[in-house]
Amino acid sequence: MGKIRGLDSIRFVCALFVVIYHIGAAPIFGDSPDGLARVLTGLLREMFNGPAAVIVFFVISGFCIHYPHRNGAPVLLGAFYTRRLLRIGLPMLIVMWASEYAGVQREVMQHGIVWSLIAEIIYYLIYPLLLILQRRFGWQRLIVVAFAIAWSLALALPDSGTQAFETLAEPGDYAAYGSALNWLIGLPCWLLGCLLAERSDALPSTYTANIWFFRLGIIAASYAAVILRWHLPGVSISYPWSLNVFAILAYFWLRREIVFSRRHAPLASLEWAGTWSYSLYLTHLPCALIAGKVLATVGTGHAITDNLATLAAALLGAYLCFLVIERPAHRLAAGISARLRNRALGAQTGFVHSRL
């Protein structure tokens, strides 16, 4: 498939938002508990909405999975599953093992990172079935049904009930439903990506206009989700409600980005960083936790310096993970998948010839 420029850049920015969401933004306005500094610190902190960034990941993932099949190309199951599951699963298992060996609690990894990767794996597993249903009913109907299921779960299992699941998530979090149900909450977001891929060839060139309006608008929308979740007097709108609406806005924003990238080359540095954004997402928590332990012993005692050192450790650890784990896993998955694909195509060709 032809690579869509710009998506790697968006992945990296989203991964960076997740990292800063977890380690905290640098306290550039000081640590005063009162006054303007406190307000500015809060505004900066809430700008980095990690759960909203994960929703963008879901939409992009659905797009990338369906894009090669948007015009009816068949899914060769062996090749498809091998490529997708090895690529995401092998690095995940290695990093989880290494993190636990380094003393990072499994529950921390599950709540902060792994829940979304389990959801991704489930989407890969059911994609061939979704493709069959789409050809009968269309993506739009499937998306409507998926939204209905997600919001029915949020309604049937309100905040008071989510604590029954084995998770560190707080009531109202997007990941508060456990691995068995979280994927259903995020499914409509992923399907929106499939719909975007289906329609990508027909997107009008006029979508290049006002790109920064949409970029700033999507950040504002993620900020609004935080306000609805934490800062309304006497009420809280949980993330399964607000972030699934956010996914619709992300769909319209990404339409613009795809068209914009056809005429404007993205920054090469961001595209390069995007190639290891999965490693950044996967390893930033253990890297940050290990860096925190080191800084507690030898740190400068200066909050901004220690925060930036933690961020640097997360970036460095992620790139090393990419070189040592992710890229070899990607190449292994691609190689095995190509062999399985060629074998399947050869078998199909032989079958056709035998019928002639």
Secondary structure, DSSP 8 states (H G I E B T S, - for coil): ----TTHHHHHHHHHHHHHHHHH----TT---SSHHHHHHHHHHHHH--HHHHHHHHHHHHHHHHHGGGTT-----HHHHHHHHHHHHHHHHHHHHHHHHHTT--HHHHIIIIIHHHHHHHHHHHHHHHHHHHHHHH-HHHHHHHHHHHHHHHHHHS-GGGGGGSS-S--TT-TTTT-HHHHHHHHHHHHHHHHHHHHHGGG--GGGGTTHHHHHHHHHHHHHHHHHHHHSSTT----HHHHHHHHHHHHHHHHHHHHHHHHHS---HHHHHHHTTHHHHHHHHHHHHHHHHHHHHHH--S-HHHHHHHHHHHHHHHHHHHIIIIIHHHHHHHHHHHHHHHHHHHHHHHHHHHHH-
